[in-house]
Amino acid sequence: MSGYRIVYAPEAVADIVALAAPGERRELRDAITQTLTDPYGGLSIERPGGGGHWDRVALVGTVAVRYVVSDAPGIDPPTITITRVLP
């Protein structure tokens, strides 16, 4: 990973529990981590409807991952907060 710490909001954890069987949850989280290695690249876009460049959505397989990037000067380590994981 490129120095970003990934954390999950309670709603995102509940989404993962609802979307994946117990044995598949780790795979989904690993896929999210792999996709967000570059939080501004790949299949990532600014969240439709506003929020700024830090409020983003990325496609991970068949799910949409909504997340916020906190990497302004002085934030150490920079953090990606997963807010929702939607089908």
Protein Blocks (a to p, Z undefined) as FASTA:
>chain_A
ZZiacdddfklmmmmmmmpcfklmmmmmmmmmmmmmpmmgmjbccdehijijklccddeh
jaccdddddfbehiacdddddfbdcZZ
